[in-house]
Amino acid sequence: QLAETEDRIAASRRFYNANVRALNTRVESFPSNIVAGMFGFHQEEYFEVGDEQVRSAPPVDFG
């Protein structure tokens, strides 16, 4: 069950980053960059997890 939850989190992270990539491409591309500038859209940052956060899993007590 824990592995399934981790897989769902990873899938959600990939989905989010794919949408950020699409947004960033549109914000940079002509002519959509003109509209993006008019309405205040800007590039977003990808969701990234540092190596230290990945290695240190929280303790789990099933007792």
LINJOLIN-V864212 format. One record per residue. N is the residue number from 1. RES is the residue in one small letter. BURIAL is I if it has 16 or more other C-alpha atoms within 10 Angstrom, else O. Layout:
N&RES&BURIAL  N&RES&BURIAL
This chain:
1&q&O  2&l&O  3&a&O  4&e&O  5&t&O  6&e&O  7&d&O  8&r&O  9&i&O  10&a&O  11&a&O  12&s&O  13&r&I  14&r&O  15&f&O  16&y&O  17&n&I  18&a&O  19&n&O  20&v&I  21&r&I  22&a&O  23&l&I  24&n&I  25&t&O  26&r&I  27&v&I  28&e&O  29&s&O  30&f&O  31&p&O  32&s&O  33&n&I  34&i&O  35&v&O  36&a&I  37&g&O  38&m&O  39&f&O  40&g&O  41&f&O  42&h&O  43&q&O  44&e&O  45&e&O  46&y&O  47&f&O  48&e&O  49&v&O  50&g&O  51&d&O  52&e&O  53&q&O  54&v&O  55&r&O  56&s&O  57&a&O  58&p&O  59&p&O  60&v&O  61&d&O  62&f&O  63&g&O
